[in-house]
Amino acid sequence: MKAWLKRRVSRGVWESAKQFRLALDLQRRHRRGMTMAARLTPPLKLHLGCGPNLKPGWVNIDLFEPGAVPLDLREVFPFADGAVELIHSEHVFEHFAYPDEALHILRESYRVLRAGGRLSVVVPDTAPVLDAYAKRDAAFFERALKLWHPAWCDTWMHQVNYHFRQGTEHQYAYDEETLVKLVTATGFVDVHRRGP
C-alpha cells in the first residue's frame, strides 16, 4: 500500500502527510502529559526539553523522552500563574521557530514563574562561529568538525550552515544580544549572560 501511494502522490503531498501524522502523534503525547501535569503540586521546577538528562526533583518535560512529562511547549503550559520557581532549558530554545514559538514559550514561562523566579536558557552562541568564519580560523572549524559536525561539513560555509540548522533541527540562531532582547521583551528583568 505504501509503495502504491508513493507512486501516485507527489513528494510534497507525501511529506505533508508525514507531518500531519507526526502532529497527531504529538497531540496524543501532549494530552497524556496534560493529565500527568494536573497531578503536580507547586512550587515546581521545570526542565524544558530535558532529553535523556532527567533532573531529580524537577518536572522533566520532553515529548519523546521516556520518564519525562510529554508536553508540547508550543501549547499553553498546564501550570497555574506563579506555580513555578525555576525554569531551565538547555539546547532546546533554538529548535523553535522565531518569533512566534520562541515568544510563546517565553511568555508562558513568565506567566507560570512566581515573583522572583528564575529562567535559565542555554543556546548555542552563534557569534563565535561567525567570528571564526570572518577571521578564517581553521582551528575553530577543525575542532567543530571533530566534536560536533558530520564529515560532509568539508567547507567552512557547510559548518556555518550546520551550526545554524543542524540538519533541519535548529530553527533559529542566537547570540547574546538577540537572546537578551527577546527575553526582556517578554517581561523578564535582570537578564544577563551566565558564566561558563
HELIX and SHEET records of a PDB file:
HELIX    1   1 LYS A    2  ARG A    8  1                                   7    
HELIX    2   2 ARG A   11  ALA A   37  1                                  27    
HELIX    3   3 PHE A   93  HIS A   95  5                                   3    
HELIX    4   4 ASP A  100  VAL A  112  1                                  13    
HELIX    5   5 ALA A  127  LYS A  135  1                                   9    
HELIX    6   6 ALA A  138  LEU A  147  1                                  10    
HELIX    7   7 TRP A  156  ARG A  165  1                                  10    
HELIX    8   8 GLU A  176  ALA A  185  1                                  10    
SHEET    1   A 4 VAL A  59  ILE A  61  0                                        
SHEET    2   A 4 LEU A  44  LEU A  48  1                                        
SHEET    3   A 4 VAL A  84  GLU A  90  1                                        
SHEET    4   A 4 LEU A 113  VAL A 122  1                                        
END                                                                             
